[in-house]
Structure formats: structure tokens, C-alpha cells
Amino acid sequence: MRRSQRSQFDYHSYRGRTTVTDWLKRIALVLAVLVVILVAVLFFGQGSISYTDEGLRIHWPFSQQTEPQTPDPGNVTVIEGDPAALPDASQEGETTPPEEPQEDASSILSVSLSSLLDGSAAQLAQEAGADGVAVTMKDDQGALGWQSQQALASALQDGVDSGTVNAALTAWNERDVYTVARLSCFRDEALGSNMDYTLRTSSDYRWRDSGDLHWATPSNEAVRSYLIGLMTELAQMGFDEIVLDYFGYPTQADGTLGNLGQSEDNYPAGALDGVITGFLAQAAQALEPYGTKLSLHASAGVLTGADGSAGLTPAALNASVDRVWVSGTRSDVLAALEGAGVENAAARLVSLVDQLDSAAAGAQAVWSE
């Protein structure tokens, strides 16, 4: 047998020099392997790959390290322009467009408090073609339709739940229904029965009107503060307008005035106008922050002074009162108001009617007792 031949230095036989082609083949092989690995990673590791602001990130299954969570920036608004021309964010807070003022309702239906609380008043108004409702929140007995925090507050009206009524009224006033609160102002049997607050006769008895009811005297500061406090609470609950009935001293239509005692704290001679002017101005100022309108219900004779002095003057009416609610033929009432110096009488007059008329000119309201 022939043994394999070796060189004289006992090396294996020469196999040739490695060429450039060989190196390129090796590099291609390595790249092919890497491509295969990358494809496998992308295919099998989709759940472990995430794209962040810092680039591609792989979450290896064997890694126990918790990746920091990038906070969600939410909705981002990109503003293009010169940064120097942009408003200073440190001086600019969130701005809310101002609410449009509530327009006066042109047709108002008188409804019960119970219908307001159960929500049926909205349907009643729609059926009558009204865009507003009026509800008695203080009657001539002094009973209230809500739970008041005033110290002189009287009893609640029948059927009113003291624990839920305020919230229910506030919820109602969030609806798109113009709502008017009616208040019997100084004609108040509960408050007028108290000798500390009553309107007294010259013999120092409690004065009674033609309906055999007592009145609280407008001259008493505690009485005026109480009434303004009530109006403020109603405004805070969202009422659009407050109409005061019996808002001043009694007139001839309310009963005999000759036996009223003339005194500074009861029925001050020559000072009735000043008391009522101040009262209405205070009430209007208290309601202004809430946008609640202040209105009066009276006869044309009372508003013009022809029925005796309730203490109201055209100047006080023009300065503090938004609307006047009056019975009678509209043209006659307007003539009387304009003749007495009531400004913008046509726009401020609410004609009291038995039934709403969609074709009638000017504002109107059904006023039921």
C-alpha cells in the first residue's frame, strides 16, 4: 500500500489561496442567516415589540424589568405660527363663552307648584302655547313653596316636602322653560299677625284689609330684609323672574286706610315713597348677580298713584323694575303708564288675561288665584 505523501515539512498538501469570491459567499451566508432570524423575530414576537417616541423597543419574554409607561398625552392641538405672537399661557385661563341672557317670556301660564315639582308643567305650557310658567312661591298666608333659611320664614305650603323641594326646584329651573316666581310681598297673614312686624291701626291694633288679612309693615327693616332674603334664595335656585304682589303699602282697593297709625315704624306720613324706593332698589341689587328679573303686579291705578299711594313712584319703577303685570285693556293701561312717566311701557307691560292669545301683541300671562 502506498502511504499518502507529505511535503518535506510534513504539512498537508496545498489547497489554494482564499479568494474574494469566497469571502463574499461567506458574508452573503451570514446576512441570509440574520435575515431569517429577523423575520422569525418579527413573526413570532409581534406581541413583544412596541414603537415609542424613542424608536423600536423589544420586550424580551425572559426580561423581568418593567418598562416605564409613557403617559398618554391625550388630545393634543398643534398650533402653527410665531411663538412670540401666541398668548401667554400663564396669564390666560380657560375661558367660557358668556351665557346668553334669558329673554323675557312673551306668554306665561299660571301653574301649580305640584305640577312644577312633578314636571307636568312643561306639558301644560306646551298645550297652552306658552313659553313660560308662573308659580306661587309665597302666598298671602305667608306659606312658602320651598325650604327657606330665613329666620322669619313661615310654614311650607301644603304637600311640600322640606327635604327634597329645593333640589327639585333647582332641577326644574335647569330646563329650558322660563319660570316666574310669584310672591305675596307685604300681605302676609303669618308675619302680619306678629305685633313686632304688623301694620297697625291708630289704636295700635293689627290692621286688617278688606279680605280680613294682616300685612307686615314695609317700614320695618327686618321685614324688608326677610323679603329680600327670600327673593335671593329663589334667584339662587334659578328662577328667571320674580313678580311681587302687594309690594308696597295698602291702597284704597285693599281696605280702609283712615285708621292706619301714623308713625315712623308703621305708616310714616310723607315717607312712604322713600321706603318703597329703597326696598325695590335693594331687591334689584340682590337679584342682579343671578340675572333674575324683578317685576311688579298691580293695577294701573296703583302704578300711576290714582288708587292712593302704595309708595311706588315712576322714578323707582324705571330704576329698579323690569316688568309690570297689569290687568285691563292693553291700550288703556299703556296710556295710563306712559302718562305717568313709565319709560318703555309697551315692552315692559305684561297683560293679564284669562286665556292666552297667540295673535295678541306684547307679553301676556294667565294670572289665576
C-alpha positions in Angstrom: 0.0 0.0 0.0 1.1 3.5 -0.8 1.2 5.9 2.0 0.0 9.4 1.4 2.8 11.7 0.6 3.6 14.7 2.6 5.8 17.7 2.0 9.2 17.8 3.4 7.8 19.9 6.3 5.1 17.3 7.0 2.3 19.7 6.1 -0.9 18.7 4.3 -0.9 19.3 0.7 -1.6 22.8 -0.5 -5.3 23.6 -1.2 -5.1 27.0 -2.7 -5.4 30.7 -1.6 -8.8 32.1 -0.3 -10.2 34.4 -3.0 -12.6 37.5 -2.8 -15.4 35.4 -4.1 -15.1 33.1 -1.2 -15.3 36.0 1.3 -18.4 37.4 -0.5 -20.1 34.0 -0.3 -19.4 33.8 3.5 -20.8 37.3 4.0 -23.9 36.5 2.0 -24.4 33.4 4.1 -24.2 35.4 7.3 -26.6 38.0 6.0 -29.0 35.4 4.9 -28.9 33.8 8.4 -29.5 37.2 10.0 -32.5 37.9 7.7 -34.0 34.6 8.6 -33.6 35.4 12.3 -35.1 38.9 11.9 -38.1 37.5 10.1 -38.6 34.9 12.7 -38.4 37.6 15.5 -40.9 39.8 13.7 -43.3 37.0 13.0 -43.2 35.3 16.4 -42.5 38.3 18.6 -45.1 40.8 17.5 -46.6 41.0 21.0 -43.1 41.9 22.4 -42.4 44.8 20.0 -43.6 48.3 20.6 -43.0 51.6 18.8 -42.3 54.6 21.0 -41.0 58.2 20.6 -37.5 56.7 21.2 -37.8 54.2 18.4 -38.4 50.4 18.2 -38.4 48.6 21.5 -38.4 44.8 22.1 -39.7 43.4 25.3 -37.9 40.1 25.7 -40.0 37.4 27.4 -37.2 36.4 29.7 -36.8 40.0 30.9 -38.4 40.8 34.2 -37.7 44.5 34.1 -40.8 46.7 33.9 -40.7 49.2 31.2 -41.6 52.7 32.1 -45.0 53.7 31.0 -45.2 56.7 28.7 -48.1 58.9 29.8 -50.9 59.4 27.3 -50.8 63.0 26.2 -54.5 62.9 25.4 -55.8 65.2 22.7 -53.0 67.4 21.5 -53.7 70.6 19.5 -50.8 71.7 17.3 -50.7 75.5 16.8 -48.6 76.7 14.0 -47.3 80.3 14.0 -44.8 82.6 15.6 -44.4 81.5 19.3 -43.8 85.1 20.2 -47.2 86.1 18.9 -49.1 83.4 20.9 -50.8 84.5 24.2 -49.1 83.9 27.5 -50.5 80.7 28.9 -49.5 81.8 32.4 -51.9 84.7 32.2 -54.6 83.1 30.2 -57.1 80.7 31.9 -59.8 78.6 30.5 -62.5 80.9 29.1 -66.1 80.0 28.9 -68.3 81.9 26.5 -70.8 84.0 28.4 -74.3 82.7 28.6 -76.9 84.4 26.5 -79.3 86.3 28.8 -82.7 84.7 29.1 -85.2 86.5 27.0 -88.4 87.6 28.6 -91.2 85.0 28.0 -94.0 86.6 25.9 -96.7 84.2 27.0 -96.9 82.8 30.5 -99.2 80.2 32.0 -100.0 80.1 35.7 -99.4 76.6 37.1 -99.5 74.9 40.5 -96.4 74.2 42.4 -97.1 70.4 42.3 -97.1 70.4 38.5 -93.7 72.1 38.6 -92.3 69.6 41.0 -93.6 66.6 39.1 -92.5 68.1 35.7 -96.0 68.1 34.2 -96.0 72.0 34.0 -93.9 71.7 30.8 -96.6 69.8 29.0 -99.3 72.2 30.3 -97.4 75.2 29.0 -96.9 73.5 25.6 -100.6 72.7 25.3 -101.5 76.3 26.1 -99.0 77.7 23.7 -97.0 79.3 26.5 -93.2 79.8 26.6 -93.1 80.3 30.3 -94.9 79.4 33.6 -95.6 81.3 36.8 -96.0 79.6 40.2 -96.9 81.0 43.6 -93.9 80.6 45.9 -95.2 82.7 48.7 -99.0 83.1 49.3 -100.8 85.8 51.3 -100.9 83.4 54.3 -97.1 83.6 54.3 -96.7 80.0 53.4 -93.6 79.2 51.2 -93.1 76.8 48.4 -89.5 75.9 49.3 -87.4 75.4 52.4 -86.1 78.8 53.4 -83.1 79.6 55.6 -84.5 82.9 56.7 -85.1 83.4 60.4 -88.6 84.8 59.8 -89.7 82.1 57.4 -93.2 80.7 57.9 -94.6 77.3 57.3 -94.4 75.5 54.0 -97.3 75.2 51.6 -99.4 72.1 51.8 -97.8 69.0 50.2 -94.3 70.4 50.1 -91.5 68.1 51.2 -88.9 70.2 53.0 -86.2 67.6 52.4 -86.5 67.4 48.6 -88.3 70.6 47.3 -85.2 72.8 46.9 -83.4 70.3 44.8 -86.5 69.6 42.8 -87.0 73.3 42.0 -83.3 73.7 41.1 -83.5 70.8 38.7 -86.7 72.2 37.2 -85.1 75.6 36.6 -82.3 73.9 34.7 -84.8 73.1 32.0 -85.4 75.4 29.0 -88.7 76.8 30.4 -88.9 80.4 31.5 -90.1 80.3 35.1 -91.6 83.1 37.2 -91.9 83.0 41.0 -94.9 84.9 42.4 -94.6 86.4 45.9 -97.3 88.0 48.0 -95.0 90.6 49.5 -96.2 92.6 52.5 -99.7 91.0 52.6 -98.6 88.1 54.9 -101.0 86.7 57.4 -98.3 84.8 59.3 -95.8 87.6 59.6 -98.5 90.3 59.9 -100.1 88.6 62.9 -96.9 89.2 64.9 -97.1 92.6 66.7 -93.4 93.2 66.1 -93.9 93.3 62.4 -97.5 94.1 61.7 -99.1 97.2 60.1 -101.0 98.8 63.0 -104.0 101.0 63.4 -104.1 104.3 65.2 -105.4 102.4 68.2 -102.3 100.1 68.0 -104.3 97.1 66.9 -103.2 94.9 64.0 -104.6 96.4 60.8 -106.7 94.2 58.5 -107.5 94.6 54.9 -110.8 94.1 53.1 -110.0 90.3 52.9 -109.6 90.2 56.7 -105.8 89.6 56.3 -102.9 91.2 58.2 -100.0 92.9 56.5 -96.4 93.2 57.6 -95.3 96.8 57.6 -92.8 97.9 54.9 -91.3 100.4 57.3 -89.7 97.6 59.4 -86.2 96.8 58.3 -86.3 93.2 59.5 -89.4 92.6 57.3 -87.7 94.1 54.2 -84.5 92.1 54.8 -86.6 88.9 55.2 -88.3 89.5 51.8 -85.1 90.3 50.0 -83.6 87.2 51.5 -86.5 85.1 50.1 -86.0 86.6 46.7 -82.3 85.9 46.8 -82.9 82.2 47.6 -85.3 81.9 44.7 -82.7 83.5 42.4 -80.1 81.1 43.6 -82.4 78.2 42.7 -82.6 79.6 39.1 -85.9 81.4 38.8 -85.9 83.7 35.8 -88.2 86.4 37.1 -89.8 87.3 40.4 -93.2 89.1 40.5 -94.1 90.9 43.7 -97.8 91.2 44.5 -98.8 93.6 47.3 -95.3 95.1 47.1 -96.0 98.3 49.0 -98.3 99.9 51.5 -102.0 99.1 51.1 -104.1 101.3 48.9 -107.8 102.2 48.8 -108.5 99.0 46.9 -107.1 97.0 49.8 -109.2 98.4 52.6 -109.9 101.4 54.8 -106.8 103.5 55.2 -108.1 106.2 57.6 -107.4 104.2 60.7 -103.8 103.4 60.0 -101.5 104.7 62.7 -99.1 107.4 61.5 -95.7 106.6 62.9 -92.1 106.2 61.6 -92.1 102.5 62.1 -95.6 101.8 60.8 -97.1 104.1 58.3 -94.9 107.2 58.1 -96.7 110.3 56.8 -94.9 111.6 53.8 -92.2 108.9 53.7 -94.0 106.0 52.0 -92.3 106.7 48.7 -88.8 106.7 50.2 -89.3 103.4 52.0 -90.6 101.6 48.8 -88.0 103.2 46.6 -85.2 101.9 48.8 -86.8 98.5 49.1 -87.1 97.9 45.4 -83.6 99.2 44.8 -82.2 96.7 47.4 -84.2 93.9 45.8 -83.0 94.7 42.3 -79.4 94.8 43.5 -79.7 91.5 45.3 -81.1 89.8 42.2 -78.7 91.3 39.7 -75.8 88.8 40.1 -78.2 86.0 39.2 -79.8 87.7 36.2 -83.2 87.3 37.8 -85.7 90.0 36.8 -87.8 91.9 39.3 -91.3 92.7 38.3 -94.5 94.0 40.0 -98.1 93.1 39.8 -100.6 95.9 40.4 -103.5 97.8 38.9 -102.9 100.8 36.6 -104.4 102.9 39.4 -101.7 101.8 41.9 -98.9 102.2 39.4 -100.0 105.7 38.5 -100.9 106.7 42.0 -104.6 107.2 41.2 -105.6 104.5 43.7 -103.7 106.1 46.6 -100.1 105.8 47.4 -98.5 102.4 47.7 -95.2 104.2 47.9 -94.3 103.5 44.3 -93.1 106.3 42.1 -92.4 106.2 38.3 -88.8 107.0 39.0 -88.4 104.0 41.3 -90.3 101.8 38.8 -88.0 103.0 35.9 -84.9 102.5 38.0 -85.5 99.1 39.7 -88.4 97.2 38.0 -88.1 95.1 34.8 -91.7 94.5 34.0 -95.2 95.4 35.3 -98.0 92.8 35.2 -101.4 94.6 34.9 -105.0 93.7 34.3 -107.2 95.7 31.9 -107.3 96.7 28.2 -103.8 96.9 27.0 -104.2 100.2 25.1 -105.8 101.8 28.2 -103.1 100.5 30.5 -100.3 101.7 28.2 -101.8 105.2 28.0 -102.0 105.3 31.8 -98.4 104.1 32.3 -97.0 106.4 29.6 -98.9 109.3 31.0 -97.5 108.7 34.5 -93.9 108.7 33.1 -93.2 105.0 32.9 -90.4 104.5 30.4 -90.6 101.9 27.6 -94.0 100.9 28.9 -95.0 98.8 25.8 -92.0 96.5 26.2 -92.3 96.2 30.0 -96.1 95.6 30.2 -97.4 92.0 30.7 -101.1 92.0 30.1 -103.0 89.7 32.4 -105.6 87.6 30.6 -108.0 84.7 31.1 -106.7 82.8 28.1 -103.5 83.2 26.1 -103.9 84.6 22.6 -101.1 83.7 20.1 -102.1 86.7 17.9 -102.0 89.3 20.7 -99.4 92.0 20.7 -97.0 92.2 23.5 -96.4 90.0 26.5 -99.3 88.3 28.2 -99.9 86.0 31.2 -102.7 84.0 32.7 -102.9 85.1 36.3 -105.0 82.7 38.4 -105.5 82.8 42.2 
